[in-house]
């Protein structure tokens, strides 16, 4: 690992220079950013994957859907389609991507779910619909600067905060740390449930927010109920199972299950793993499978797994959430 890092270090100034120049061109208006005359909220991060964007999007949907027509717009990572796609009853994880498919399955007709690699075009297409949204949530679009969102929410994890990281390929940052200054709201995610005020103060000092920035801390809350395509059961009633994950960082989930004293094997795949025929044949031999909601969206299409496949729901818990809710609602109401 040390050798790999030493090899990568010479490339850091090159990557840093390229991403810094790109941002500077957008800041100066040389590269065009499109603004919209209705609320567009961007949720993203500086690092590659695993900061909790999906739970945050779902938090915002729950916050706004009763009063507004909400749409989510994602790139649709690893989907088998191109261009603008609006989720419907025939959509699959392959046609729109696993995370948008999760949004659609969870909220159905309560929100519009769309994908488009060109976010500007995607927003324009959404606004041409008969029931056009009046709020658009951009999923993982912090670096998609061709759209100038009215509110930028940037996420960074407690265990690997952006201020201690480096740009690719040595670290995990997609752009220099200075990009955090574009955020109106910064949420430190996946914090310990018992995070202290002293620990928060350390992070606040390291972030050193600008006057216009608001900092929040959030943690993951795991359900004690697991869900299949047909039923729900109590997690505590499961004695032995296989945990299947295809997410960026499964450690918090593994820690939670270990903390409950459960016995399981962990089949750990890379983020957004495309399950092969061999993978499915191997899973068919397992007696009981628990997975994440995102992975469930890709695996539930296989009838042979139907009776043994369950997912564990999660929610995001934000400290001082009333202030965050007010900030978001005030922006949307403008």
Order of alpha helices (4+ residues) and beta strands (2+ residues): alpha-beta-alpha-beta-beta-alpha-alpha-beta-alpha-beta-beta-beta-alpha-beta-beta-beta-alpha-beta-alpha-beta-alpha-beta-alpha
